[in-house]
């Protein structure tokens, strides 16, 4: 789809100063920096940084009592907070929604009372990862995947132990129980939370499991165990038969495929355990509205609350195909690009004023973000002036002047001579700005420089402005520095949105989440992303993919245009489900729908106030 050019031939190479310490170095895929699994690769403050496959929220080695392990939270209710009126904004009873931090269920071992396990992430892809907690006594592998209906633990020579912060009210087993001792392959636990929740444990190894209740918060096995154990929350009594039937198999990850001619995308789930069964997986609301209705998926009555995307519904099937039927045909101009005749003189006066600006002052600023905004503005002015047949804004001399000035202003970026030049990071396989790197690498040592771009924050926002500018220049003058601008632009695109899974130079779809249906902005967080990944600006996300589309149009790359169209359509669907709330929105409390927008959106929190 895009040429594979060596990024270090354009941008000098460095190795990022903050390595992923829990990543298995024998696994060769680039470590994702902006993914739902990115928190897994680092310790965090209090080990509280969540990983959110949804509908379960996971935390590794937190300190909320009990032996360390993998903690599971599945909140059925959210904490809703109000904001008083301020700055002419009326008060709102639902200013934010957040998930409480609580251990509903923890999978651990008796041996880890005295041995703290070490995490290792042994494999990963767009839709899953394998977490290994290991100690000298043994290990547990946790294959985690988007939408997983069971939390699966693969025990290796350890004694299972299960902990909850709630009091255990009742335990039942399917074989034998007496005096707080329970034997079987299926166990049901009810807690004293409100409303009362019920979890099921399935022991899937060769032998049944015997558990003894210890105090109000623990169940401890009688002996060491080898094999799979699955844990799931029971949404309703009617759901139990579905969970019983589909146990024993689990997703380990997935691949993304496209049919760009019909605007569809397919998630092919990778499967572990019993391959004779299809996978039971939870889907978001936007999935349920875009699944292809060809009978390949079976809907169930299982429903659980997601972290921040409303109610999820479980479906059965190993392959998900989703389609977008309303794809935009907008390209360089809106559907009606010609201004009314009565306004053209005033528009031309303003365009003359803009073209006569000092372009260096407007575009060569201290960071690439604000510089890029200036570049895109002036590039769009040049587009308006150089396409008078579409815009009816005719001034050939001014058009030529605008194009020459924007090319001159863009040249320092094309030659990487701007005030905050780019570097190719050979560790995370991406393009980072220099200023936020340590002084020994040539930076300022300020990690927050340029909004944290050096630590992979907001790449699609920053690069979007530059890519739109490059696309317009190449469209208006294809002969100007053709090879140089093509290589430069396509490297910046692939940093954010590399489609190929086998490109060793870039992480695949760094900022885009095919399961969530939108981008994530936040990158590497030194103390952990404690509220999970975040989405900060829908318009700037759109701007990147529109810029990618324009680049495809300028270079006659039809597949790139179609991919951009698909991603823009998916993002539009997700935006109206989760970020911009129409009156009929079913994923938010009524009091929050009145706000109409989310100021900032995290995996664990929605806030009306953006900063």
N, C-alpha and C positions, 0 to 999 in steps of 0.2 A: 504493500500500500504506500509506504514511504521508503525512499532509498536508505540503505544502511551505511551511513558515513561514520567514520571514527570521530566521536565528539572531541577527543583530545587533539585532533588536528585543527580544530577551530578554537577551543577553549583550553588553556593550560590545565593539566591534571593535578589534583590534590587528593589526599585521603582524609575523609571527615574525622574531626577530632573526638567525636562522641560515638563510639562503636556500639553495636547491639550485643551486649555481653551474654545474653541467653541464647543467641542464635547458634545452631550447630554449624560449625565451619565446613563440615563435610557436605552440606547441602548447598548447591551452587546457585540457586535462584537469588536474585537481588532481594534484600530485606525491604519490605514495604514501609514507607515512611508516613503515609497518610491513610492507612487502612484501618478497618475495624479491628485488626489483630495487632496493630503496631505497639500497643501497650505491653504485649506479651514479651517483648524483647529486652525490657529494662526493668530494674527495680523502680519503685515509686515511693512517695511519701506515705509512710505507714502501710505500704503495699496495698493501697486503696484504689489504684487506677484500675478501672473496670475493662473487661473485654465483653462485648455485647453481641453475641451471635443472634440474640432474640429468638424466642421470648425469654430466654434465660440470660441473666447478667452474672458474669463470672469474675472472681478475684482470686489471685494466687497468693497464698501465704500471708493473708491478713491476720491481725492480732486480736480478733474479736472472740477470744476464749477458745478452749479446746485445742486439740493437736493441729498443727499446720497442714494445709492441704488445698484443695480446690473448693472455694465457697460459691454457692449458688444462691442467687436472689431471684425471686419471681413475684414482684409486687403486683397484687391485683388492684391496689388503690394507690393513687399518687398524692404527694404533698402539694397542695395548691396554696399559693400565697398571694396577698394583695399588694397593690401599690397605691399610695395616696396621690392626690393630684400634684402635678409639678409642671412648670414651664408651659402653662396653658394646655397641658394634657390632663384630661379628667381622671379621677381615680378609677381603678379597675379592681374588682374582687379576684380576678384570676390573672395577675401580672406575671406569674411564673408557675411552672409545674416541674417538680423534681421527684426522682425516686429516692426514697430513704435508703440508707446504707444498712443493711441487715443481712445476717446469715440465716437464710431459711433452711439451708441444708449444706453440710460440708462433707466431702468425700476425703477420707484421710486413712491413716493406719495407726494401730496401737504402738508400733515401733517408733513413730515420729514424736512421741512424747519426749523422748530423749535425743532424737536425731532429727535435726532440721533438714528437710530434703532440699536439693538444689534443682532449680528449673532448667530445662533445656528444650528449646523449640526445634524439633528434629526435621520438620518439613512444613511447607506452607504453599498455598496458592491463593487465588482471588476469593475463594469461598470457604476455605478451611485451613486448619493447622493442626499439628500434633504436638501436644504439650507432654513432656515427660518430667515427672517429679521423681528424683532418684536419691537414694541414700545407700549406705553400705549394706543395709539389710535387704534391699530390693527396690522396686520401682512401680510406678503407676503411669501408664500412658493414657492421655485423654484426647481422643480425636474430636475436635470441635469443628462445627460447620454452621454456616448461616441457616437459621430456621430449624435447627435440630429439635426434634421432639423428645429426645432422651439425652441426658448427659451420660456418656459412656466412659467407664473406667476399666482399663485393662490391667488387672493386678498381676504382679510378678513377685511371688514369694514374700508377700506381706500380709499382715492380719488386718482385714477391713475394719474400719471404725467410721461411724457416721455421727455427726454433731449438728445441733441446731441451737440457735440463740433462744428459740421458743421452748416452752416446756412441752415435752412429749405427753400427750393426753392418752393416746391409745395406740397399741401395736397389734397387728394380727398377721399370722403367717398361714401358708396354705398346706402345711404338713403337720406340725406339732407345736404346741406352746404350753408352758407351765412355769409359774413363778418367775415371771419376767425373762424367761428364756424362750426363744422362738426359733424353730427350724423350718426350712423350706426353700423354695425357689422364688417365692413372691411374698413380699412383706408390704403391708399398708400402715402408714404412720399418720396420725392426726395431731396437729399442734394447737396451742392455745392462742394463736394470733387471731386478729379480727379483720375480716371474717376467717373462720377456721379453715386452714388449708390441709390438704391431704397429699402426701407424696407416696409413690410406689417404688420399691426396690425390686429389681429382677436379678437373681443370681443365675448366670448362664454358663458357669463352668461345669466340669464333669461331675462334681459333687454338690449336694445341697449345702446351704450355708446355715450355720447356727449363730444367732445373735443374742446377746444378753444385754438387757437394759442396765445402764450404769448412771445412777442419778436421774435427773429430769431431762438431761440434754444429750446423752450419748447412747449409742448402741455399739457394742464391741463384739467382734466375731470370736469364736472359741479357738480358732486355729488359723494358720496361714492359708492363703488362698491364691490360686492361679486361674486366670480366666476373666471373662467380661462380667461386669456388673453394670446394670443400667438403672438410672434414677429418672423419674419423671413426675411432674405435678399432675394431679388428677383434676381436670377442669370441672367435671360433673360426674354424677353416677353413671349417666348414659355413655360417657366416654370410655369407661373402663374396658369394655369389650374390645374397642378399637386398639387401645394401648396394649392389651394382652396379646392380641393377634399379631401386631406389627413389631413386637419386641424382637431382639436378636439380630437386628441389622441396623446399620448406622452410616451416615455420610461422613466421609473423610475430607471432602473438598469438592471441587468441580471445575469444569472447563466452560468457557464461553464461546459460542459459535454464532454466526450471523447469516441471515439471508437478506442481504441489503436490497435485493430487488423487490422484496415484499415487505420491507421494513420490520423484520422480525429478528428476535435474538433468542438463543436457546442456552439454558444452563443444563449441562450434562453432569449430573452428580456422580461422584466417585463413591463407591460403596465398600464398606467393610462388614464382616460378620456373615450372616446367612444371605447368600445371593439369590436364593429361591424366592425371596420376598422383595416387594418394592418398598421404597423408602417412604416413611411417614414424616412429612416436613411441614413446618408452619410458614404461611405466606402472608405478606403485608397486604393492606387494602388495595394498593395500586396494582399488585400482582393479580388479585382476584378479578380486577376489572379489565385486565389485558391478556389473560391466558387465552391461547387459541383453543377453541371449543371443538376438539376433534376426538374426544373420548379418551385421550391418553392419560388424563388425570382424573382421579376420583376425589371428590370433595367429601369431607367428613364433618361431623358435628363438633369436633374439638375446637375450642376457641380459648385463647389466653391473651392477656394484655401484653403488648410490646413495651419496650422501654419508653419510647416517645412517639410512636407512629400509630397509635390506636390499637384496635383489636386484630389479632392474627388468627387465621383459620388454617387448620391442618388439611393437607391434601396428600394423596398417595400417588407416587410416580417417581421414576428415576430420571426423567427428562422433562424439563419445563420449557415450553416454547411460548413466548409472549410477542404480541404484535402491536404496532402503533399504526392506526389507520389514518390519522390526521397529521400528516407530515407537512411542514411548511415549505412553500416554494419560493420564499423571499430570498433574494440573492444580494446584489449590490445596493439595491434601492428598495424602498417600500413600494407597495402596490400602486400608489399614486404619487410619484416623486416630483411632479410639476407644481410649483406654488401658484397661487392665484395671481393673475396679472397685476392686480392692484398692490401687491406686496413686493414685487420683484425689485423695484428701485431701492426700497429700504433694505432688502436682503443684500443687494449688491453693495450698498454703502457699507454695511457691516462686514461683508467679505473683504472689501478693499482694506478696511481698517485692520482686519485680522491678518491678512497677507503682509501688511506693512509692519507687523510686529517684529521684534528681535527674536528670531527663531532659536538662537542659542540660549537666550534667557528663558524661553518657554520650555525648552526640551533637554537641556543639559544641566540637570539638577543633581542633588546629592544622592538620590537613589533612583532606581529604575522604575519604581511604581509611579511616582509623580512625573518623572520624565516621560514615561510611556503614555500617561494621560495627555500630556501636551502634544506628543507625537501623533497620537491617534486623532486628536481634535484637528490638527493642521493637515493631516493626511485626508480626513473626511472633507475638509474644505477644498483640497485639491481635487478630490473625486467629483464634488459638485460642479466645480468650474471646468473640469476637463471632459465632462459628459453633458454638454449643453442640449443634445437631442433629447435626453431624459429629463433634465432639470430646467430647461429654458433660461438658464443663467449664462448669458453669452458675453464673454470678454476674453478673447484669445490671449492677449498680452498678459492679463492677470493670471489666466490659467497656466501659461508657461512659467511665469514667475513663481507661482505657488508650487508647481511640481519641482522646479529646480531647487527651491528653498527647502522643501521637505526632504529631498534626496540628500542635500548637504547636511541637514540636521540629523538625518538617520545614519550617515556614514560613520560617525564615531562608534555607534552601537554595532554596526556591521563589522567593524574592525576591532571591536572589543576595547575601545579606548575611552569609554565613558567613565564617569567619576566613580562608579561602583561596578567594575568589570566582573564578568562571569568566570567561573572556574568549573571544570568537569570533575565531579566527585567520583573517584574510582571505587569507593566503598559502597555507597548506596546507589551508584549508577544514575546520577542526575546532575543537573546544572544548578549551581548555587552562586550567589553573589559573594564578592570577596570581603566586603566590609565587616560582616558578622563573624568572620572566622578569627581564630586566635592571631596574635601579632606574629608568632613564628611562621604562620602561613601567609602573612602579608596583610591580614585584616586589622581591625581596630580592637578586637577582643570583646566587643559588645554584641552578645548573641541576639539582642533585640533589634539590631540595626536592620533597616528596611523591613520592618514588621516580622523579623525572624526568617527572612528568605534563605539565609545560609543554613538554617535548620529546617528547611522545606515547608515553611509556612507560605500559603497563598500563592504558590507558583502559577496556578492558572489565572489568578487575577493579574499578577505582574506581567506574565508573558503574553496574556491576551492582548493587551494594548500594543505590544511590539509586533505581534503576529498580524493584527489588523493593519498596522502601518505597512509592514512588509508586503502584505497581499495587495494593498492599494497601489503601492509604488510599482510592483511587478506587473500588475494589471494595466497600469497607465503607460509604463515603459518597459516592456519585456526584455529589451536588449541591455538594460542597465545592470551591470554586474550580475549577470544571469546565474552563473554557477555559484558565486559567492553567496548571493542572497538566498538561493534555493537551499544550499547546505546549511546555512545559519538558521533559517526559519524552520526547517524540518527537524533539526536537532532540538530546538526549543519546543516544538510541538510534541516530539517523542518523549521529552522529559516529563511532560504532563500526561500524555495520552497515547503511549506506545501500544499499538494494537497487537503486536506479535508477542507470543508467549516465549519464543525462543531467541529473542534479541538479548544478547548478553550485555549490551551496553546500557540498557535502560530497564527500570522496573515496569512491568505491564500495568497499564491504566493506573498510574500513580495516584491521581486525584479523583478518579471516577470509581464509583461503587455500583456495579451492575445489579446487586441485590437491593440496595437502598434506593436506587433510581436517581441518584444525584451525586454531586461532588462532596468531598471533605476538604476543608481548608487547612486545619491544624496539622503541623508536621511533628518533628521530634520534640518532645517535652522533657526537659532535663529531670524534672521531679515527677513525671508521669502526667498524662492527660486525665485529671481526676474526674472530670465530667464526661470523658470519652471524646471522640472526634467531634468537630463542630463544622457547621455550615454558616458562613457569615454574610454572604452576599450573593443572592440569586442573580441579579443583573450582571455582576462581574463574571460569574460562572458562565452565563449565557454568552457574554462577550467573547470569552475564549473560544467556545465551540462555533460561534458565528465567524470568528476570525479564522478558525481551522477550515470552515466551509469556504470562506472567501479565498483562502490559499488554494484549496482544491479547485475552485473555479478559475483562479488565475493561472494555474498550472495544468488545467484540463485533467485533473486527477478525479475521475468520476467516483471511484470507490471512497475516496476521502470525503467527498461531498455527501455521499449517501450515509456514511458513518456519522458525520456531523449532524445530518438531518435526523437520524435515528436517535442520537443522544439528546438532541434538543427536544425531540418529541417526548422521550421518556422523562426528561427533566421537567418539562411543562406539566406532565401528568402528576409527577411527585410533588411539584411546587403547589399545585392546587389541593393536594391531599394533606400536606404537612406544613407548609410555610405561609401561603396566602389563603386565607380562610373565607370562602363564600358562606352565605347563610346556611346552606344545606350541609355543611361539613359534618361528617360523622365521627371524626377522629379526635375531636377536642371538646372539652366542656363548653356548654353554651356561653358561659361568662367569658371564656377566652376567645370564642368565635367573634364576639363583639369587637375585639381588638383588631381583627382583620389580618394582622400580620404577626409573625414571630420576629422580634428584634434580633435574636440570635438563637440558634438551634444547636443543641448538643445531643449526643446519644442518650444522656441521662437527664437533660434539662431543657426546657423551652422557656425563654425569657422575653418578655415584651420590651425590655430595655436592653440595648445592644452593647452598652459599655458602662 
